[in-house]
Structure formats: structure tokens, C-alpha cells
């Protein structure tokens, strides 16, 4: 099943509620399986740079079908570098995004940027009811 505007909005609102509850000043992006943007928000106090970063992380998670943080170790590989170049640098293989699955298929991803990835924020954001199944 493809991404829908209702799914994108539900995921965005769930992630936003979790970030607000945690007191984070972040941006959140929801993309479809191809990496196209469906929904985004930059919370009050978040830096202007985080919007494109969260989108790039979500793009990476959607493209590879796994959390973007798992791509960090191989980010310098020629294959990943080639994909990043082919996408004009928009794909960011760094911690902060998870794929959204439905019936075993990637339908998109949600990415977050603006909080320290070394802090326990991303595992807690992963616990928000974002994934569709």
C-alpha cells in the first residue's frame, strides 16, 4: 500500500507529540518510499538547518528500508556515496530516521533532526506510534 496523506499526517502528529513531550526542538519529516516529502514540521526553537537534514535522513531510511543510523558505518562506501551524489546530496545516512512498513513493505520513512543523536532521544522517538505495521 502506498503512502497516503492521512498516514503521513498521523505519523507526523505522533512524532511531533513525542518530541514535544520530550522537550525537543527538532524538525520532523515524513517521506514516501521514493523519498518524496509528504509532511514536515519544524518545532519552535529548532534551527533552520534541521528541516533539510531530517528530510535527508528519512530519504535514506526509505531508500534502504532500514533505520538511517544503521547506514552510518558504511556511509563512505563507493555505492552509498554514488547514491548520495545521484540524489544531489539529499540522502543523509545518519541516525535519526526509521522506515515505515505496511504488510512487510516500505511505504516511507520518518526522520528527525535537531537533537543530539548520542542522547537517548532517538530510541524514545522510535517508540512513538509512527510505524503503520
N, C-alpha and C positions, 0 to 999 in steps of 0.2 A: 504494500500500500504506500502511495507517495505521501509526502508531507502535505498537510493542509494548513490553512490559516488558523483554524481552530486549535490544531495540535501545537503549532508554533506559539500561539498566544498562551496556551495552557502551560507549556514548558517555560516560556519567558516569565510568566507570573509566578510559577513555583520557584524558579531560581531567584527571582527578584525578592520574593518574600523571605527566602532563606538568607540571602545576602543582607537584607535589612535587619532581620533578626540577629544576625551575627555582627552588625555594626560595620559592615564593609562598604567602602567607597569604590565600587567597581563598575565595569561595563559588562553587559551580557549580550551575547548574540546567538541566534538560532538560525541554522542554515539547513538546506535540504541535502540530499545525498550527493548532489553535484557541487555543493559548496555555495550555492546561491543564497543570499541573505533573505530571510523571511521575517525576522523580528529582531529588534535591538533596543536596548535602553542603556543610557549612561546615568548612573545614580548621582545624586547630589554630592559634590565634593570630589568626584573621580576626575583624574587628569584627562586632558583632551586626547592624549595618545592611546589610551586604553581601548577605545572603540574599535579601531582597526586591528589591534592586537588580539582582542577576544574573537573577532571575526576570523582572523588568520588561524587561530588555534582550533576553532570549530571547523574550519575548512579542512585542516589536517586530520582531525578525528573522523570527519565524514569520508574523506578520501581513502583513508587507510582502514576504516572500520574498527578502530581501537582508540583508547584514550591517548590524547596527544602527548602526554608525558612519557608514554612508552616509546615514542619516536625519538626522544632526545638523544639517546645513546648512539643512534645511527644517523643523526641529523647531518653529519659531514660526509656521508656516503655519496658517491657519484650519482646514484639513482635518485636519492631524495633531493640532492642539490639540483639535478636536472629538472625534476618536477617543480621545485620552487621557482627555478628560472622560467620554465614554461608558463607558469602562472603569474609571472610578473612580480614575484616576491610576496604574493598574498598568502601563501601557505606557511604557517609558523609551527614547526614541530617542537613545541614546548608545553610544559604542564599547564593544564587549565581547561581542557575540553574533554567531553565524553561523547561517544556516538549514541544516537537514539535508534533503538531497534524496535521493529514490529514484525512478529512472525518470523524471527530469525534473520531479517533483512535490515540493512542500514537504511533508514529513511532520512537521516540528517544527523546533526550534532548540536550541542550547546557548549558555548565557550565563555569563559570568564577571565577578565584581566583587571589588574589593579591592586590585588592583594599579594603579599609575599608567598611565593609557591613553597617556601620552606616551612611556613606556618601550617598548622593543621586545618586551614580553611578549605582547601580543595577536597579533601576526603569528606568533610562535612557537607559541602555543596553537592557532592556526588550523592548524598543521601536524600536530597530533595526529590520529590515525586516527579521527576522530569521524564525519565525514560518511559516509553509507551508500552513496553512489554518485553 
